[in-house]
Amino acid sequence: MTTSSGRDASGPVELSPRQEQILGAVVERFIASGTPVGSSHVAGTHGIDFAPSTVRYELARLEELGYLSHPHTSAGRVPTDHGYRYYVDRLVPRGGGAIIPSDALESAVDLGEVRTEVEGALQRLADAISQLTSLLGVVTAPATRIATIRHVEVLLLQPHLVTIVVITSTGSVNKRMVAFDRPVDPGLVEWAKAIFNERLTGIGMGARTLDARLSEPTLTPREHEFLDALVPALTEMAEETSDHLFVGGRARFVAESQQDMAAIGALMEQLEERYALLALLRRAMSRNEVYLHIGSELPEPGLQGLSMVAANYGIARGNLGTITLFGPTRMDYRLAMSTVREAATVFSRYLEGVYE
C-alpha cells in the first residue's frame, strides 16, 4: 500500500521481524480496545509464541526506539505517532486493507443524479464514508475554475428583473439576478440567452475567457448596454471558487469520540472557518496515492491529536477534489485507507460521465 505523509523524514529505525510482529500486535490491540497493551495481552496472541520475558524485552526496546510509549508506571504500552506511521507504511499489506462493499458507495452517487447535481452526490458520499468507518468524512467539491459551461438560461422574472442561470460541467447551478431601472424587452432576453449559449457553451468558467467571447464590436448600442449589465453577473460566478466542504457524520463523530476533545474541538472550528482546512486538503491534490497525516504530522498544532487519511478523485486529465477521513490516531487505518481509496475510485468513474 503506497502512502504518503506529505513531509520529509529521515526514515524510521528498521525493526526485526519479531519486533514488527509485536508492534503490529500492540497497534491492532490498542485500536480495538483503546486501553494500554501489556505483555500478557501480546504473548500467545496474534500468532506470537515468544516467551513472556522476550515480549517484555521487545516492548521495552520498541519504547526506547520511539514506537511505543508508557503512559503510567504500571500500565501497558500505547503506540506513538511514529509507531502508527511504521505500522501503516510497513505492516499493512500493500494493496490490502478491509474490504469495502462498493455498493455502499455506489448507492450514494446515483449516476443519473450526478449528471445534474454533483453537490448532492458529494454530500451523500461524505455521509457514506463516515457511516462505514465511524470517522468524520470530509469531501471537497471541484473548483468552479476547472468547470466548463453547459447551458445558460436568461429569464425575465419581472418587468425590471432578469435572472441568469449557469449550469456547469460539474453539475453545479449558479444563479444571479440583475435589476434594471426600466422594463426589459423580452426580445432582448431571448437574444441574450441565444448569444450566451452560442458563444459560451463548452468553455471554461474563467472571467477573462467570458469577456473575450462576449466582446463584439458589431452589436447595436442597445445590445451592448444590455450585455454590459448582464456580463458582471457571469464574471462574478467565474471568479468564485467552489471551496465547499461536504461533511458527513459530524454529530456521531463528536458523540463517539472520547479522547483528545481539544483536538476534536479544533477540527470543528476549522470546519466552520474552512480556510486552513481547505489549504491542508489542497496539499493532497497533486498526489495519486493514499495520503496520511498521523498525529504530530498534521501541520495545524490544534489537530495533532488526530489523524487524516485522504485520496483524490478526478478524471483522466487531472484531480478534481479530495475524499478525507479524520479521526483519532488509534483509528482503524486499514479500514480508513480502503474506504477513501474505494470512494475515490467510485466517484471518479461516475465523474467521467459528467466531464465527457
N, C-alpha and C positions, 0 to 999 in steps of 0.2 A: 504494500500500500504506500503510494507516494504521498508524502505530506510535506507541509512547509510551515515554519514558524514565522516567516517573514522577517527574520533578523539574522545577522551573522553570529556565529558562535564558534568557540574553539573546539567544540565537539565533546561528547561525553567520554568518561573513562570506560574502556572496554571491559565488560564483565565476562566472567567464565560462564559456561553453560549452566553450572549449578547455581551460580548467583542469579542468572537470568530467570531460571525456573522459580527460585524463591521470591525474587522481586515480582514476577508475574503473579504468583500466588497471593502475595500481600496486596498488590494493587486490586486484583479482582475480588478478594475477600473484603477489602475496605470499601470498594464501590458498592458491593452488595449489602454490607451491614452498617457502614458509617461509623463503626467503632474501631479503636486501635487494635491491631492484629498482633497477638503474641505468638511465641514459638510453638505453643501447643496447638494453635489453630492451623499451623503450616505443616508441621511434621505429620506424616501419614496421610496428607490430603493432596489433591491435585497431582497424584502420581509421585509424590515426593517420599522417598523411602530412606532418606538420610537420618542418621542418629540425631536425637534432640539436641545433643551438645554441638553437633555440626551446624544445625539450623540456627542455634543461638549465636554461634560464632559468625556465620554469614550475615545474620541480621545486624549484628554489631558492625561488621565490615561495610555493609551497604549504608549504614548510618554514617560511618566515617567518610564514605565517598560522596555523601550528599544526596543519596537517592531516597533515604528514609529519615524520618525524624522521630523523636521520642518525647511526646508531649508532657508526660509525667514520669516521675521516677519509677513507679510501679506499673505503668501502663505498657501496652504493646507499642508497635510502631505504626506510623501512617506515612503514606507516600508524600514526598516533596514535589514541587513543580518539576524538578529535574527527573524525579522518579517517574512521574506521569509521561514526561517527554520521551524518556528512554523506552517506556512501555509502548507508547504509540508508534515510535519510529522503528523499534527493533523487534518487538514481541507480538504485535498484532500482525497476523499473516498478510502478506501482500495480496491485495485484491480481496481480502477476506473481510469478515465482519458479520454482523447479524443480517439475516435475510429479511429484506423489507418487501412486503407484498405490494407489487406495482399497482394493483387495482385500488389500493387505499389511496394512492396518489393520483392515479388517472381519473378516478371519480371526482376528485377535487377540481380538475381542469377539463371540463367537457369541451371537446373540440369545437362544436358549433358555437358555443358561447364565447370561447376565446377569440374567435374571429371578430366579434362585435364589442367585447368588453374585457380587455385583458385585466383591468384592475380588479374585477370581481374574482377572476381566477387566481390572481396573486394573493388576495385575502384568504381564499379557501385553501390555497397551498400552505400559507403560513399556519393556518389552523390545523391542517392535516399533519404537518411535520411535528407540531407541538404535541398533538394528541398521541402520535406514535411513540414519542420519546419522553413525554412529561417535562420537556425543557421549553424554553422561550423561543418561539420561531419568529424570525425577522426576515422579510423578503423585500429587496429594493426593486422599485419599478424602473423600466427602461427610461433613459433621459429623453425629453422631447427633442433635443438637438439631433438625435440619431433617427428620429421618426421621419417618415415621408407623408405627404398629404394624400389622402384617398378621395375625399369628397368635401365640398364646401357648399353649405346652404346659406342663402341670404333671404331672410324672411321679414316681411313688413307686419309687425305685431300691432302697431297703432299708426295712425297717420304720421306721427312725428318720431316713431321709434322703430329702428331696424335691428334685428338680431343676426349675428354671423355665427354659424356653427361649423367647426372644422373637425372632421373625423380623420385620425391619423392611422398609419400602418400598425401602430401598437394597439389599436382598438380604443384609444382614449378619445373622449368627446370634449372639445373645448368651445366655450360659448363666450361671446361678448355682445353687449348691447350698445348701440350708438344713437344718441338723441340729436334731433335736428330742430332748428328754430322754426321751420315751416313744414307743412305737409310734404311727404316724399312721393314722387311719381312712381306708381307700381311698375311702370315700364323700365325705369332705371334700376329698380331692384332686380328684375328678371335679367336685365342686361349685365349687371354686376355679377350675378350668380354664374351666368354663362362664361364671362371673362375669367373669373376665378377658376372654374373647373377646367377650362380650356388651357390655361397657362400655368396652373399650379399643381394639377394632379400629377403625382409621382415624383415631385421634387422634395428636397429636404426642407425642414422647418426653420432653416437659418434666416434671420431677418434680412441680411444682405441679399440673399437669393430671392426672397419675396419682392424686395424693392426693384431688383433688376428685371424680374419677369413682368412686373406690372408697369414698368416705365414705357410710355407710348406717346410719342410727340404728336401723332395724328388725331388724338382724341379731341372732342369739342370742349370748350370751356366748361359746359355743364357736366360732361362726363368726368373731366379732370377734377372738378370740385367734389363730385360725389365719391370718386375713388379716394381722393385725398382725405375725406372724412372717415372712410372705412379701413384704409390700409393700416393706420396705427393700431387698430384692434388686432389685426393679424400679426403684426410685428411684436406686439406685447405677448401674444401666445408663443411666438417663436423664441423669445428671449427667456421665457420661463424654463426652468429645468424641472423635470418631473422627479424631484428628490423626495418621493413619497416612500415611506416605510410602512409595510403591512405587517402587523404584529399579531401573532397567534398565541393563545394560552397565557395571557398576562396574569389574569386573576388566579388561575390554577398554579402557575409557577410561583407566584408570591406566597400563596397559601401553603404550598407543599415544601417550600424551601425553608429549612430550619437553621441553616448555617450561613454565617457571614451576611447578616442582614444589612450591614453598612454597604457592602458591595452591591447587593441587590437594590438598595435604595438609590445608589449612584447610577445604576443602569436604568432604573425607572426615570430618573431625572434626565438622563441623556436621551431617552426615548421621547421625552417631551420637547427638549431643545433641538434634538436631531443633528445639529451641525457637526459636533465632534464624532458622533456615532457614524454618520454618513462618511466622514473623512476616513474613519477606521475601515469601514466596509469597502470603500473605493480602492484601498490598497490591495485588496484581493482581486480586483478586476482584471489585472494583467496576467493572472495565473490560470493555468488549466489543470489544477490539481486540488485535492482537498487541502484546505488552508486552516491551520490551527494556531491559536494563541492560548497558552496554558498559564493561568495564574499570573506570575510576575512578568511574563512575556507580553501581556497587554500593555500598550503604551499609556493608557489612562490610569493614573495611580489609584483612583477610586474603584476601579473594576478588577484589581489584581487578586481578589478572592474568587474570581470566576474563570471560566474557560469559554472559548469561542471556537466553533467548528463551522467552516464555510465552504461552499462550492459555487462556481459561476454557472449561470445558464446563458444561452445565446444561440447564435446561428453561425453558419459557415464563415461569414465574413467578420465575426467578432463577438466578444462577450457583451451582454446587454444588462445583466444585473447579477445580484448575489443572493444566495439562499443560505441563511445562517441560523445556527442554534447556539444559544447562550445557556450556561448552567453552572453548577458548582464544579470545582476542579475534580471532584470524585464522580463526575458523570460517567455513564457507560459510553466510552469513546468508540467502541466498535459499532454500537447501535447508532450513535450520532453521525459518524462518518458515513456509514452505509446509507443513512436516511438522506443526508444532504446530497450525496452523490446520485442516488436514485431519483430524488426530486428534481435535480438539475437535468438529468437525462430525460425524464418525462416531460418537463416543461420546455426544454429545448426542442424536443421533437414536435410538440404542438406549435411552437412559435415559428418553425419553418413554414407552416401554412399561413401564418399571419403575415410574414415578410416576403411571401413568394412574389 
